[in-house]
Amino acid sequence: MVKVGGFIAMSVGAFIFWQTMDKIHVWNALRQDEKQERFEKEMEIKRLHHDFNSFEPAIAISVKRRLPVLYGLIWELEIQEL
């Protein structure tokens, strides 16, 4: 009877351990996916920022100031020499 009780206890313990490790593995994988998505978004923003700021080779105009000009609005521009 002790052997059967020990076997059942070990089986339940192994099952709980297996389920816990599976949940930890899934949580870690989801966390890394979120990190990768955030990294890709940041790189896309940096690429767009670089594209906008390198639009004019002689001067750099901030993106916030340039967008109204693209839409035909007349705003005061902040121009910086490189």
N, C-alpha and C positions, 0 to 999 in steps of 0.2 A: 504494500500500500504506500509506503514511503517513496518507493521508486516511481510510482504512478503520479503521486503528488508533486514530486520533484520535476518530473517530465512536464507536467502541465504548467508548473510555475516557470520553468525555463522557456517553454513555448510561448507563454503569455509575455514574458519579459523580452524575448527575442522579437515578438510581433510589435510590441510597443517601441522598442529600439528602432526597428525597421521603419515604422511609420514616422517616427520623429526625424530620422535621418532623411527620409523622402521629403518631408515638409521643409526641412532646412535646405535641401538641394533645390527644390522648386523656388523657395524664397530667394536664394542666392542667384539663381538663373534669371529670375524676373528683375532683380535689382541690377544685375549687369546689363540686361537689355535696356532698362531705363537709363543707365549711365551712357550706353552707346547711343541711344536716341538723342539724349541731351547733348552729347559731344558732337553728333552730326548736325544738330540744329545750330550749335555755337559756331561750327566751322562754316556753315552756310551763311550765317549772319556776318562773319568775318570776311567771307569771300565777297558778299554783296557790298559790304562797307568798303572793301578795297576797290571793287569795280567802280563804285560811285565816286570815291575820292580820287581815283586815278583817271577820271574821265577827261579832265583838262590837264595836259602835261605841265603847263607853266604855273597854274594856280590851283590851290585846293580850296574848295567850297564845301562847307559841311552839308550833309545830306538833308538836314532839316531846312536849310536855307535854299537848297537847289530844287527841291520838289515843287514849290509853288511856281518857279520859273518854267518848269517843264509843262505845267498846266496853264500857262499863260497869265498867271497872276503877277502883279508888280509888287514886289517886296524889296526892302532894303537888304542887300547882300553883304555878307561878311567875307571879304577876300583876304587870303593870306598868301604871301609870296613864299615859294619853297626855298 
